[in-house]
Amino acid sequence: MIHGVVNANLEATIPLHVVSPNGLRQEITAIIDTGYNGALSLPHATVIALALMPSAPRMVTLGDASQRVLDFYTANIHWEGQVRRIRVLCVEDSPLVGTVLLQGYKLEVAFTPGGAVALTPLSSYPPGSSP
Amino acid sequence: MPQTKYTNEEIGRIGTEIYRRQIRPQVMPQYKGKFLILDIASGDYEIDEDDTSAEERLRVRRPDGVFFGLRIGYTSAYTLAGRMIEEEP
């Protein structure tokens, strides 16, 4: 189970540890964005600080429905005691957690500043009660 | 990913052109929704449900390739807009 908090802007956030190929490690606070169907986005400064390995650029649909070819990188994250290798989209914004990382989890958010955010693995639910 | 002389805009333009002209007729509709990683230098490509796997397989075969990623049947590989837009026939 992963715990986070709703911030003063009413954004549901969770803490994440991102690890670079050479072992650099940084804790970030990422906003859960169900409109993003990738894994994670990070701003350029974080990508540089962690010396992440470049990946193939990919076409991305932006918030205004326009399309752009944007840079992607490879990173490892610590996720529930395991290391996951993921693709990271580089955009100048707060870090975003997308639905690739939410897959297989139930998301519960108390939408009030300071409210609890919880990601619960669906497999931990008794059979038949999973959505 | 090797250094490349191409800008992202050029990679997107060349990659989209190769995809539409040479690849799409062979992969649509049976692979719709899967990721496609394309080497715009050779035209070689890999398809997978997981775009990390597709890219890593192609990198083994094309270590110096200039890669571009998209999702078959859609206008982009990923969206920040809450919905994927289907490509025009």
Backbone of each chain as ProteinMPNN parsed JSONL, in Angstrom:
{"seq_chain_A": "MIHGVVNANLEATIPLHVVSPNGLRQEITAIIDTGYNGALSLPHATVIALALMPSAPRMVTLGDASQRVLDFYTANIHWEGQVRRIRVLCVEDSPLVGTVLLQGYKLEVAFTPGGAVALTPLSSYPPGSSP", "coords_chain_A": {"N_chain_A": [[0.851, -1.192, 0.0], [0.478, 2.23, -0.772], [0.989, 5.405, 0.54], [-0.181, 8.765, 0.486], [-0.75, 12.323, 0.26], [-3.206, 14.932, 0.093], [-2.549, 18.023, -1.325], [-2.319, 21.663, -0.708], [-3.33, 22.731, -3.019], [-5.309, 21.06, -3.754], [-4.386, 18.75, -4.995], [-3.773, 15.345, -5.472], [-1.167, 13.66, -4.031], [1.77, 11.538, -4.05], [4.679, 10.176, -2.425], [7.755, 9.365, -4.041], [10.583, 7.324, -4.777], [13.147, 7.887, -6.935], [15.599, 6.367, -8.928], [18.751, 6.605, -10.419], [20.697, 5.257, -13.227], [23.326, 5.111, -12.261], [23.045, 4.894, -9.572], [22.313, 7.172, -8.153], [19.935, 8.738, -6.066], [16.727, 10.043, -5.54], [14.188, 11.566, -3.666], [10.945, 12.307, -4.616], [7.954, 14.287, -4.811], [5.057, 13.368, -6.285], [2.334, 14.263, -8.398], [-0.765, 12.686, -8.678], [-2.113, 11.945, -11.729], [-4.734, 11.225, -13.526], [-5.3, 11.74, -16.106], [-3.056, 11.317, -17.545], [-1.588, 8.778, -19.295], [0.837, 7.485, -19.096], [3.777, 6.411, -17.241], [5.422, 8.048, -15.451], [6.2, 11.512, -15.109], [8.866, 13.858, -15.264], [10.476, 16.98, -14.445], [12.944, 18.76, -16.431], [15.207, 19.546, -14.947], [15.342, 17.677, -12.857], [15.712, 15.332, -14.289], [18.262, 15.829, -15.321], [19.745, 16.145, -12.947], [19.652, 13.561, -11.946], [20.926, 12.242, -13.894], [19.63, 10.647, -15.882], [19.139, 7.992, -18.253], [18.79, 8.632, -21.716], [15.906, 7.865, -23.678], [13.933, 6.611, -26.464], [12.463, 9.341, -28.267], [8.976, 10.129, -28.121], [5.686, 10.38, -29.557], [3.372, 12.597, -28.099], [0.195, 13.437, -26.784], [-0.866, 16.573, -25.836], [-2.286, 18.672, -23.211], [-3.988, 20.433, -24.541], [-4.846, 18.989, -26.624], [-3.147, 19.025, -28.781], [-0.315, 17.635, -30.605], [2.974, 16.553, -29.829], [6.441, 15.694, -30.298], [8.169, 14.356, -27.723], [10.818, 14.21, -25.248], [11.938, 11.208, -23.726], [13.019, 9.267, -20.919], [14.901, 6.714, -19.162], [14.288, 5.255, -16.041], [14.715, 3.911, -12.737], [12.384, 3.08, -10.226], [11.558, 2.934, -6.75], [9.098, 0.859, -5.662], [6.738, -0.189, -3.641], [8.595, -1.848, -2.249], [9.906, -3.042, -4.313], [12.044, -2.799, -7.223], [11.255, -0.961, -10.025], [11.539, -0.709, -13.494], [11.101, 2.004, -15.536], [9.653, 4.131, -18.115], [10.235, 7.568, -18.439], [8.607, 10.56, -18.944], [9.719, 13.7, -20.057], [8.774, 16.735, -19.013], [8.188, 20.202, -18.414], [6.987, 20.605, -15.594], [5.232, 19.966, -12.524], [6.245, 16.831, -11.071], [4.493, 14.041, -12.41], [2.389, 11.296, -11.742], [1.245, 8.725, -13.704], [-1.339, 6.642, -15.23], [-0.183, 4.195, -15.834], [1.401, 3.48, -13.648], [-0.604, 3.316, -11.787], [-2.023, 1.133, -12.453], [-3.659, -1.835, -11.534], [-4.164, -1.102, -8.975], [-6.224, 0.188, -6.313], [-7.403, 3.408, -6.008], [-7.761, 5.732, -3.498], [-8.942, 8.816, -2.356], [-9.099, 11.458, -0.119], [-10.52, 14.273, -0.689], [-9.524, 16.982, 0.413], [-7.581, 19.634, 1.72], [-4.648, 18.232, 3.049], [-5.8, 15.802, 3.217], [-6.072, 12.172, 3.122], [-4.314, 10.005, 0.862], [-4.488, 6.957, -0.751], [-3.089, 4.1, -2.205], [-4.007, 0.968, -3.031], [-3.096, -2.369, -3.558], [-4.919, -4.288, -5.895], [-4.961, -7.041, -5.75], [-4.854, -7.662, -3.108], [-7.324, -7.611, -2.177], [-10.209, -9.46, -1.066], [-11.311, -12.301, -3.023], [-13.606, -11.516, -5.575], [-14.385, -9.08, -4.548], [-12.966, -7.151, -5.773], [-12.874, -4.298, -7.919]], "CA_chain_A": [[0.0, 0.0, 0.0], [1.241, 3.464, -0.873], [0.247, 6.491, 1.166], [0.167, 10.115, 0.106], [-1.537, 13.378, 0.904], [-3.748, 15.981, -0.785], [-1.882, 19.278, -0.967], [-3.173, 22.853, -0.573], [-3.963, 22.995, -4.327], [-6.234, 19.938, -3.971], [-3.762, 17.738, -5.841], [-3.446, 14.109, -4.749], [0.263, 13.409, -4.244], [2.426, 10.427, -3.356], [6.146, 10.245, -2.483], [8.379, 8.34, -4.887], [12.038, 7.336, -4.865], [13.635, 7.65, -8.285], [17.011, 5.979, -8.878], [19.398, 6.693, -11.728], [21.493, 4.064, -13.534], [24.559, 5.052, -11.463], [22.746, 4.761, -8.15], [21.808, 8.389, -7.523], [18.581, 8.494, -5.593], [16.064, 11.292, -5.158], [12.777, 11.428, -3.308], [10.128, 13.363, -5.197], [6.518, 14.228, -4.555], [4.428, 13.375, -7.606], [0.875, 14.441, -8.421], [-1.49, 11.643, -9.411], [-2.823, 12.555, -12.859], [-5.383, 10.132, -14.266], [-5.36, 12.126, -17.514], [-1.783, 10.922, -18.158], [-1.591, 7.311, -19.339], [2.184, 6.948, -18.992], [4.172, 6.011, -15.893], [5.894, 9.159, -14.618], [6.873, 12.623, -15.785], [9.781, 14.624, -14.411], [11.024, 18.162, -15.106], [14.285, 18.603, -16.997], [16.233, 19.694, -13.903], [15.441, 16.408, -12.133], [16.308, 14.371, -15.235], [19.695, 16.133, -15.384], [20.34, 15.872, -11.634], [19.752, 12.113, -11.761], [21.667, 11.706, -15.055], [18.847, 9.536, -16.428], [19.516, 7.565, -19.606], [17.782, 8.989, -22.717], [15.174, 6.81, -24.371], [13.419, 7.13, -27.738], [11.38, 10.328, -28.175], [7.677, 9.561, -28.502], [4.611, 11.346, -29.788], [2.533, 12.758, -26.91], [-0.918, 14.384, -26.875], [-0.813, 17.525, -24.726], [-3.571, 19.013, -22.595], [-4.865, 21.144, -25.489], [-5.091, 17.99, -27.682], [-2.116, 19.072, -29.818], [0.655, 16.552, -30.487], [4.395, 16.916, -29.94], [7.417, 14.647, -30.02], [8.826, 14.767, -26.484], [11.908, 13.359, -24.781], [11.7, 10.215, -22.68], [14.221, 8.74, -20.265], [14.701, 5.476, -18.408], [14.638, 5.373, -14.62], [14.188, 2.905, -11.821], [11.729, 3.632, -9.045], [11.214, 1.993, -5.688], [7.64, 0.778, -5.662], [6.306, -1.265, -2.748], [9.681, -2.764, -1.917], [10.527, -3.59, -5.522], [12.563, -1.818, -8.182], [10.573, -1.032, -11.322], [12.187, 0.05, -14.564], [10.008, 2.688, -16.226], [9.94, 5.242, -19.014], [9.899, 8.85, -17.82], [8.378, 11.681, -19.862], [10.324, 14.939, -19.556], [8.009, 17.961, -19.26], [8.415, 21.219, -17.381], [5.788, 20.654, -14.773], [5.459, 19.137, -11.345], [6.231, 15.406, -11.42], [3.156, 13.45, -12.515], [2.243, 9.842, -11.787], [0.168, 8.386, -14.629], [-2.131, 5.434, -14.966], [0.639, 2.973, -15.923], [1.785, 3.105, -12.278], [-1.811, 3.061, -10.982], [-2.655, -0.107, -12.905], [-3.667, -2.891, -10.528], [-4.359, -0.516, -7.645], [-7.404, 0.987, -6.009], [-6.999, 4.75, -5.561], [-8.723, 6.412, -2.622], [-8.478, 10.166, -2.06], [-9.961, 12.348, 0.667], [-10.214, 15.547, -1.348], [-9.494, 18.171, 1.243], [-6.153, 19.834, 2.01], [-4.172, 17.353, 4.121], [-6.538, 14.54, 3.174], [-5.27, 10.975, 2.872], [-4.301, 9.353, -0.448], [-4.055, 5.567, -0.561], [-3.076, 3.184, -3.353], [-4.054, -0.376, -2.477], [-3.06, -3.383, -4.621], [-6.207, -4.957, -6.044], [-4.845, -8.46, -5.414], [-4.96, -7.851, -1.664], [-8.736, -7.659, -1.821], [-10.758, -10.815, -1.149], [-11.863, -12.595, -4.354], [-14.975, -11.077, -5.82], [-14.655, -7.718, -4.1], [-12.201, -6.193, -6.571], [-13.681, -3.658, -8.945]], "C_chain_A": [[0.89, 1.247, 0.0], [0.383, 4.604, -0.327], [0.744, 7.836, 0.669], [-0.748, 11.099, 0.789], [-2.054, 14.346, -0.162], [-3.132, 17.31, -0.351], [-2.858, 20.465, -0.965], [-3.867, 23.218, -1.879], [-4.972, 21.905, -4.707], [-5.71, 18.948, -5.002], [-3.407, 16.528, -4.978], [-2.002, 13.748, -5.052], [0.708, 12.155, -3.508], [3.941, 10.648, -3.419], [6.68, 9.089, -3.326], [9.89, 8.456, -4.785], [12.446, 6.967, -6.283], [15.136, 7.39, -8.206], [17.583, 6.002, -10.288], [20.219, 5.441, -11.981], [22.76, 3.965, -12.686], [24.294, 5.159, -9.965], [22.335, 6.038, -7.44], [20.336, 8.198, -7.195], [17.96, 9.809, -5.156], [14.617, 10.998, -4.798], [12.022, 12.603, -3.9], [8.69, 13.195, -4.712], [5.823, 14.379, -5.896], [2.912, 13.496, -7.471], [0.245, 13.313, -9.225], [-2.353, 12.31, -10.475], [-3.434, 11.439, -13.703], [-5.625, 10.509, -15.729], [-4.088, 11.787, -18.271], [-1.71, 9.4, -18.136], [-0.194, 6.719, -19.467], [2.484, 6.595, -17.549], [4.459, 7.238, -15.012], [6.399, 10.263, -15.523], [7.742, 13.341, -14.775], [10.231, 15.867, -15.161], [12.491, 17.946, -15.498], [15.364, 18.653, -15.912], [16.434, 18.386, -13.127], [16.089, 15.336, -13.002], [17.824, 14.565, -15.292], [20.374, 15.769, -14.059], [20.561, 14.375, -11.42], [20.517, 11.441, -12.904], [20.948, 10.501, -15.664], [19.255, 9.253, -17.868], [18.422, 7.949, -20.6], [17.173, 7.743, -23.363], [14.65, 7.399, -25.677], [12.399, 8.235, -27.491], [10.084, 9.711, -28.698], [6.664, 10.675, -28.705], [3.701, 11.372, -28.563], [1.417, 13.758, -27.216], [-0.907, 15.266, -25.631], [-2.232, 17.879, -24.258], [-4.525, 19.717, -23.535], [-5.158, 20.278, -26.718], [-4.118, 18.113, -28.857], [-1.108, 17.948, -29.566], [2.076, 17.07, -30.652], [5.262, 15.7, -29.669], [8.235, 15.109, -28.812], [9.864, 13.736, -26.055], [11.439, 12.418, -23.669], [13.039, 9.715, -22.156], [13.866, 7.436, -19.563], [15.116, 5.71, -16.963], [14.137, 4.141, -13.882], [13.493, 3.634, -10.675], [11.565, 2.519, -8.02], [9.704, 2.014, -5.535], [7.241, -0.434, -4.845], [7.391, -2.319, -2.541], [10.365, -3.391, -3.122], [11.069, -2.457, -6.38], [11.848, -2.028, -9.501], [11.295, -0.141, -12.313], [11.084, 0.684, -15.412], [10.544, 3.716, -17.215], [9.418, 6.522, -18.365], [9.752, 9.899, -18.915], [8.979, 12.939, -19.25], [9.468, 16.132, -19.972], [8.215, 18.919, -18.093], [7.143, 21.427, -16.57], [6.148, 19.945, -13.475], [5.488, 17.682, -11.777], [4.811, 14.854, -11.391], [3.267, 11.928, -12.494], [1.043, 9.531, -12.667], [-0.42, 7.017, -14.364], [-1.355, 4.134, -15.165], [1.047, 2.523, -14.511], [0.568, 2.78, -11.406], [-2.46, 1.726, -11.336], [-2.531, -1.191, -11.841], [-3.863, -2.388, -9.109], [-5.724, 0.134, -7.534], [-6.919, 2.306, -5.437], [-8.106, 5.355, -4.716], [-8.137, 7.756, -2.214], [-9.524, 10.895, -1.218], [-9.673, 13.765, 0.201], [-10.491, 16.747, -0.462], [-8.026, 18.394, 1.572], [-5.718, 19.011, 3.224], [-4.856, 15.998, 4.124], [-5.652, 13.375, 2.76], [-5.445, 10.491, 1.432], [-3.792, 7.935, -0.212], [-4.169, 4.805, -1.869], [-2.971, 1.77, -2.794], [-4.017, -1.393, -3.611], [-4.377, -4.139, -4.692], [-6.135, -6.417, -5.621], [-4.99, -8.711, -3.917], [-6.42, -7.899, -1.217], [-9.232, -9.098, -1.892], [-11.352, -11.054, -2.539], [-13.303, -12.11, -4.46], [-15.249, -9.657, -5.396], [-13.879, -6.679, -4.899], [-13.108, -5.567, -7.615], [-13.426, -4.291, -10.312]], "O_chain_A": [[1.913, 1.302, 0.682], [-0.787, 4.749, -0.683], [1.941, 8.027, 0.456], [-1.431, 10.773, 1.759], [-1.412, 14.549, -1.193], [-3.18, 17.679, 0.822], [-4.057, 20.298, -1.188], [-4.873, 23.928, -1.869], [-5.43, 21.844, -5.848], [-6.475, 18.378, -5.781], [-2.822, 16.662, -3.904], [-1.647, 13.549, -6.213], [0.126, 11.759, -2.498], [4.433, 11.248, -4.375], [6.131, 7.987, -3.321], [10.425, 9.563, -4.713], [12.134, 5.88, -6.771], [15.86, 8.099, -7.507], [16.979, 5.487, -11.228], [20.426, 4.642, -11.067], [23.229, 2.86, -12.413], [25.194, 5.472, -9.186], [22.036, 6.006, -6.247], [19.591, 7.575, -7.951], [18.605, 10.604, -4.471], [13.912, 10.287, -5.514], [12.407, 13.757, -3.713], [8.276, 12.124, -4.27], [5.978, 15.397, -6.57], [2.296, 12.924, -6.571], [0.685, 13.022, -10.337], [-3.214, 13.134, -10.165], [-2.745, 10.792, -14.491], [-6.103, 9.684, -16.508], [-4.028, 11.945, -19.491], [-1.765, 8.796, -17.065], [-0.045, 5.576, -19.9], [1.575, 6.489, -16.725], [3.827, 7.436, -13.975], [6.962, 9.993, -16.584], [7.411, 13.426, -13.593], [10.36, 15.831, -16.385], [13.174, 17.07, -14.966], [16.325, 17.886, -15.957], [17.562, 18.033, -12.782], [16.901, 14.54, -12.531], [18.58, 13.594, -15.309], [21.444, 15.161, -14.05], [21.537, 13.97, -10.79], [20.732, 10.229, -12.889], [21.563, 9.469, -15.931], [19.662, 10.152, -18.602], [17.252, 7.638, -20.375], [17.836, 6.725, -23.559], [14.899, 8.57, -25.967], [11.553, 8.102, -26.606], [10.101, 8.876, -29.602], [6.763, 11.752, -28.118], [3.305, 10.327, -28.047], [1.658, 14.798, -27.831], [-0.936, 14.765, -24.507], [-3.226, 17.442, -24.836], [-5.741, 19.622, -23.366], [-5.657, 20.774, -27.728], [-4.248, 17.378, -29.835], [-1.046, 17.383, -28.474], [2.348, 17.916, -31.505], [4.884, 14.799, -28.921], [8.912, 16.135, -28.873], [9.807, 12.567, -26.435], [10.652, 12.793, -22.8], [14.051, 9.738, -22.856], [12.694, 7.1, -19.392], [16.167, 6.292, -16.696], [13.25, 3.43, -14.353], [13.96, 4.676, -10.215], [11.45, 1.341, -8.358], [9.107, 3.066, -5.306], [7.386, -1.571, -5.295], [7.14, -3.52, -2.643], [11.297, -4.182, -2.971], [10.623, -1.313, -6.285], [11.832, -3.136, -10.038], [11.62, 1.011, -12.026], [10.228, -0.022, -15.945], [11.708, 4.115, -17.166], [8.315, 6.557, -17.819], [10.664, 10.102, -19.717], [8.778, 13.218, -18.068], [9.438, 16.498, -21.147], [8.391, 18.505, -16.948], [6.342, 22.319, -16.848], [7.239, 19.391, -13.343], [4.826, 17.319, -12.751], [4.029, 15.147, -10.485], [4.135, 11.349, -13.148], [-0.058, 10.017, -12.408], [-0.054, 6.33, -13.411], [-1.804, 3.077, -14.721], [1.042, 1.328, -14.214], [0.684, 2.064, -10.412], [-3.335, 1.242, -10.617], [-1.448, -1.44, -11.313], [-3.744, -3.151, -8.15], [-6.305, 0.573, -8.526], [-6.122, 2.33, -4.499], [-9.247, 5.476, -5.162], [-6.987, 7.837, -1.781], [-10.7, 10.935, -1.578], [-8.704, 14.386, 0.637], [-11.518, 17.418, -0.563], [-7.282, 17.42, 1.694], [-6.334, 19.081, 4.288], [-4.53, 15.138, 4.942], [-4.614, 13.565, 2.127], [-6.533, 10.549, 0.859], [-2.776, 7.741, 0.455], [-5.193, 4.85, -2.55], [-1.976, 1.413, -2.164], [-4.819, -1.3, -4.54], [-4.896, -4.582, -3.668], [-7.136, -6.98, -5.178], [-5.224, -9.846, -3.499], [-6.725, -8.183, -0.059], [-8.728, -9.881, -2.697], [-11.843, -10.117, -3.168], [-14.103, -12.28, -3.54], [-16.241, -9.068, -5.827], [-14.092, -5.477, -4.737], [-14.008, -6.225, -8.137], [-14.024, -3.877, -11.306]]}, "seq_chain_B": "MPQTKYTNEEIGRIGTEIYRRQIRPQVMPQYKGKFLILDIASGDYEIDEDDTSAEERLRVRRPDGVFFGLRIGYTSAYTLAGRMIEEEP", "coords_chain_B": {"N_chain_B": [[20.394, 5.538, -25.945], [21.732, 6.777, -28.851], [23.673, 9.735, -29.728], [22.101, 12.123, -31.857], [21.685, 13.745, -35.023], [19.296, 14.741, -35.62], [16.411, 16.808, -34.947], [13.723, 16.618, -32.513], [11.359, 17.233, -33.823], [11.971, 16.663, -36.487], [12.485, 13.925, -36.274], [9.937, 13.043, -35.566], [8.457, 13.791, -37.847], [9.7, 12.356, -39.972], [9.511, 9.761, -38.944], [6.725, 9.405, -38.686], [5.982, 9.57, -41.342], [7.27, 7.313, -42.479], [5.968, 5.33, -41.027], [3.258, 5.675, -41.845], [3.41, 5.211, -44.6], [4.792, 2.761, -45.03], [4.444, 0.942, -42.903], [1.967, 0.985, -41.5], [-0.094, -0.157, -43.197], [0.468, -2.848, -42.868], [0.143, -3.452, -40.19], [-2.206, -2.554, -39.116], [-5.617, -3.538, -38.801], [-4.778, -5.222, -36.798], [-2.852, -4.949, -34.781], [-3.648, -2.795, -33.31], [-3.428, -0.344, -30.775], [-1.139, -1.291, -29.63], [2.334, -0.634, -28.788], [4.705, 0.882, -30.945], [8.018, 0.921, -31.848], [10.23, 2.598, -33.818], [13.008, 2.573, -36.014], [14.19, 5.274, -37.568], [16.218, 5.469, -39.369], [16.753, 2.985, -40.606], [14.246, 1.893, -41.017], [13.459, -0.31, -39.664], [11.552, -1.991, -37.112], [9.841, -2.571, -33.938], [7.173, -4.173, -32.239], [5.109, -4.101, -29.376], [3.138, -4.82, -26.432], [4.21, -3.571, -24.303], [6.083, -0.749, -24.159], [8.686, -0.389, -23.344], [9.879, -2.929, -23.581], [9.678, -3.276, -26.362], [11.372, -1.228, -27.269], [13.831, -1.993, -26.141], [14.354, -4.449, -27.371], [14.613, -3.64, -30.053], [16.825, -1.989, -29.829], [18.886, -3.753, -29.324], [19.157, -4.923, -31.816], [19.555, -2.724, -33.469], [21.827, -0.891, -32.629], [22.803, 1.678, -33.141], [20.661, 3.071, -34.053], [18.143, 5.592, -34.849], [15.578, 6.353, -32.939], [11.967, 6.327, -32.743], [8.864, 6.673, -31.116], [5.506, 5.448, -31.137], [1.914, 4.842, -30.921], [0.105, 2.233, -32.243], [-2.555, 2.919, -34.398], [-3.366, 5.185, -33.143], [-2.976, 8.755, -32.552], [-0.861, 9.373, -30.978], [1.716, 8.183, -28.693], [1.366, 8.423, -25.99], [-0.858, 10.18, -23.727], [-1.506, 13.352, -22.27], [-3.87, 14.452, -21.973], [-6.061, 13.104, -21.096], [-7.413, 11.52, -22.878], [-7.027, 9.246, -25.605], [-6.477, 9.809, -29.056], [-7.871, 8.536, -31.959], [-6.156, 7.609, -34.953], [-6.594, 8.988, -38.254], [-8.185, 7.151, -40.876]], "CA_chain_B": [[20.018, 6.303, -27.147], [22.908, 7.479, -29.352], [23.5, 11.135, -30.138], [21.531, 12.199, -33.193], [21.703, 15.073, -35.635], [17.909, 15.125, -35.875], [15.588, 17.372, -33.877], [12.539, 15.796, -32.249], [10.354, 17.508, -34.862], [12.361, 15.899, -37.678], [12.275, 12.503, -35.972], [8.497, 12.808, -35.63], [7.977, 13.923, -39.229], [10.212, 11.227, -40.76], [8.955, 8.524, -38.39], [5.302, 9.322, -39.026], [5.89, 9.31, -42.776], [7.619, 5.897, -42.701], [4.885, 4.517, -40.455], [2.038, 5.736, -42.665], [3.62, 4.704, -45.953], [5.324, 1.391, -45.125], [4.18, 0.02, -41.793], [0.56, 0.935, -41.072], [-0.913, -1.126, -43.928], [0.762, -4.216, -42.433], [-0.074, -3.678, -38.753], [-3.577, -2.193, -38.748], [-6.008, -3.191, -37.43], [-4.545, -6.33, -35.862], [-1.994, -4.545, -33.659], [-4.124, -1.512, -32.783], [-3.262, -0.151, -29.342], [0.201, -1.699, -29.181], [3.406, 0.338, -29.019], [5.618, 0.612, -32.052], [9.254, 1.694, -31.82], [10.719, 2.585, -35.199], [14.303, 3.188, -36.318], [13.914, 6.063, -38.782], [17.341, 5.331, -40.303], [16.668, 1.723, -41.355], [12.858, 1.477, -41.21], [13.213, -1.48, -38.824], [10.687, -1.638, -35.987], [9.383, -3.606, -33.011], [5.83, -3.945, -31.69], [4.891, -4.8, -28.107], [2.201, -4.178, -25.507], [5.04, -2.811, -23.376], [6.987, -0.031, -25.068], [10.056, -0.611, -22.886], [10.356, -4.176, -24.202], [9.842, -3.037, -27.799], [12.567, -0.412, -27.492], [15.051, -2.731, -25.791], [14.606, -5.449, -28.424], [15.101, -2.976, -31.26], [18.158, -1.439, -29.547], [19.847, -4.858, -29.492], [19.335, -5.14, -33.254], [19.962, -1.466, -34.102], [22.452, -0.125, -31.532], [23.021, 3.082, -33.518], [19.444, 3.568, -34.693], [17.471, 6.806, -34.367], [14.282, 5.749, -32.641], [10.765, 7.138, -32.575], [7.817, 5.83, -30.554], [4.1, 5.813, -31.327], [0.998, 3.747, -30.61], [-0.574, 1.871, -33.492], [-3.982, 3.238, -34.463], [-3.628, 6.426, -32.423], [-2.131, 9.858, -33.006], [0.284, 9.54, -30.081], [2.034, 7.031, -27.841], [0.805, 8.721, -24.664], [-1.63, 11.413, -23.663], [-1.651, 14.114, -21.027], [-5.154, 15.131, -22.134], [-7.141, 12.3, -20.584], [-7.981, 10.621, -23.883], [-6.24, 8.951, -26.801], [-7.198, 10.17, -30.278], [-7.62, 7.548, -33.009], [-5.643, 8.199, -36.185], [-7.554, 8.946, -39.375], [-7.906, 6.024, -41.773]], "C_chain_B": [[21.236, 7.074, -27.641], [22.601, 8.946, -29.658], [22.95, 11.158, -31.558], [21.578, 13.625, -33.703], [20.284, 15.59, -35.859], [17.307, 15.848, -34.671], [14.4, 16.439, -33.648], [11.476, 15.997, -33.325], [10.671, 16.71, -36.127], [12.132, 14.404, -37.465], [10.79, 12.165, -36.098], [7.976, 12.833, -37.055], [8.413, 12.714, -40.066], [9.579, 9.913, -40.276], [7.499, 8.338, -38.756], [5.12, 8.989, -40.502], [6.191, 7.834, -43.092], [6.491, 4.991, -42.207], [3.679, 4.495, -41.387], [2.223, 5.041, -44.01], [3.941, 3.204, -45.971], [4.79, 0.422, -44.081], [2.685, -0.128, -41.497], [-0.267, -0.077, -41.861], [-0.698, -2.564, -43.468], [0.347, -4.494, -40.987], [-1.469, -3.293, -38.267], [-4.55, -3.104, -39.485], [-5.532, -4.201, -36.379], [-3.689, -5.956, -34.654], [-2.433, -3.217, -33.037], [-3.975, -1.455, -31.261], [-1.897, -0.562, -28.815], [1.229, -0.609, -29.512], [4.267, -0.1, -30.195], [6.829, 1.527, -31.888], [9.933, 1.491, -33.169], [12.104, 3.219, -35.27], [14.151, 3.941, -37.636], [15.057, 5.97, -39.791], [17.183, 4.099, -41.183], [15.244, 1.337, -41.72], [12.493, 0.245, -40.401], [12.349, -1.068, -37.627], [10.369, -2.85, -35.131], [8.018, -3.198, -32.477], [5.705, -4.721, -30.394], [3.81, -4.076, -27.32], [2.95, -3.254, -24.562], [6.108, -2.077, -24.192], [8.444, -0.132, -24.639], [10.648, -1.857, -23.547], [10.599, -3.971, -25.687], [11.131, -2.262, -28.065], [13.848, -1.211, -27.209], [15.373, -3.795, -26.838], [15.183, -4.799, -29.675], [16.519, -2.436, -31.06], [19.232, -2.523, -29.691], [20.178, -5.028, -30.973], [19.907, -3.917, -33.949], [20.614, -0.554, -33.053], [22.661, 1.356, -31.861], [21.791, 3.713, -34.149], [18.932, 4.86, -34.061], [16.008, 6.439, -34.188], [13.187, 6.791, -32.463], [9.657, 6.214, -32.093], [6.424, 6.361, -30.815], [3.233, 4.64, -30.891], [0.134, 3.485, -31.834], [-2.067, 2.186, -33.394], [-4.355, 4.525, -33.771], [-2.646, 7.513, -32.866], [-0.92, 10.073, -32.106], [0.523, 8.261, -29.296], [1.406, 7.175, -26.461], [-0.014, 9.984, -24.744], [-1.538, 12.026, -22.273], [-3.034, 14.75, -20.972], [-6.332, 14.29, -21.662], [-7.807, 11.413, -21.617], [-7.014, 10.451, -25.038], [-7.098, 9.26, -28.022], [-6.846, 9.154, -31.357], [-7.112, 8.255, -34.273], [-6.687, 8.075, -37.284], [-7.192, 7.794, -40.293], [-7.077, 6.465, -42.972]], "O_chain_B": [[21.735, 7.945, -26.927], [21.447, 9.341, -29.822], [23.296, 10.301, -32.372], [21.519, 14.583, -32.932], [20.093, 16.744, -36.242], [17.641, 15.549, -33.525], [14.104, 15.58, -34.479], [10.776, 15.056, -33.698], [9.777, 16.153, -36.763], [11.649, 13.705, -38.355], [10.425, 11.135, -36.664], [7.153, 12.001, -37.436], [7.604, 12.12, -40.779], [9.169, 9.072, -41.076], [7.08, 7.233, -39.1], [4.226, 8.228, -40.873], [5.475, 7.191, -43.86], [6.111, 4.025, -42.868], [3.138, 3.43, -41.686], [1.317, 4.368, -44.503], [3.432, 2.464, -46.813], [4.692, -0.779, -44.335], [2.199, -1.236, -41.272], [-1.071, -0.794, -41.267], [-1.573, -3.41, -43.651], [0.214, -5.655, -40.6], [-1.873, -3.65, -37.16], [-4.342, -3.415, -40.658], [-5.846, -4.054, -35.197], [-3.798, -6.593, -33.605], [-1.661, -2.588, -32.313], [-4.347, -2.391, -30.553], [-1.534, -0.225, -27.688], [1.016, 0.219, -30.397], [4.517, -1.287, -30.404], [6.691, 2.747, -31.801], [10.176, 0.364, -33.599], [12.35, 4.264, -34.668], [14.001, 3.328, -38.693], [14.887, 6.353, -40.948], [17.451, 4.16, -42.383], [15.039, 0.539, -42.635], [11.348, -0.204, -40.441], [12.411, 0.078, -37.183], [10.591, -3.994, -35.528], [7.746, -2.012, -32.287], [6.14, -5.869, -30.312], [3.585, -2.88, -27.506], [2.394, -2.269, -24.076], [6.94, -2.71, -24.84], [9.345, 0.02, -25.465], [11.786, -1.836, -24.016], [11.607, -4.434, -26.221], [11.889, -2.599, -28.974], [14.825, -1.112, -27.951], [16.541, -4.016, -27.156], [16.115, -5.322, -30.286], [17.32, -2.421, -31.994], [20.349, -2.243, -30.126], [21.332, -5.248, -31.339], [20.66, -4.048, -34.914], [20.018, 0.44, -32.639], [22.693, 2.193, -30.959], [21.885, 4.796, -34.726], [19.237, 5.179, -32.912], [15.284, 6.237, -35.164], [13.427, 7.941, -32.097], [9.515, 5.1, -32.596], [6.178, 7.564, -30.73], [3.743, 3.577, -30.537], [-0.486, 4.396, -32.385], [-2.747, 1.783, -32.451], [-5.516, 4.931, -33.795], [-1.616, 7.223, -33.476], [-0.043, 10.873, -32.433], [-0.331, 7.377, -29.235], [0.975, 6.199, -25.847], [0.105, 10.764, -25.689], [-1.498, 11.332, -21.257], [-3.342, 15.498, -20.044], [-7.482, 14.706, -21.805], [-8.685, 10.624, -21.269], [-6.284, 11.372, -25.405], [-8.302, 9.004, -28.024], [-5.67, 8.929, -31.643], [-7.571, 9.344, -34.619], [-7.542, 7.19, -37.259], [-6.012, 7.491, -40.47], [-6.749, 5.646, -43.83]]}, "name": "protein", "num_of_chains": 2, "seq": "MIHGVVNANLEATIPLHVVSPNGLRQEITAIIDTGYNGALSLPHATVIALALMPSAPRMVTLGDASQRVLDFYTANIHWEGQVRRIRVLCVEDSPLVGTVLLQGYKLEVAFTPGGAVALTPLSSYPPGSSPMPQTKYTNEEIGRIGTEIYRRQIRPQVMPQYKGKFLILDIASGDYEIDEDDTSAEERLRVRRPDGVFFGLRIGYTSAYTLAGRMIEEEP"}
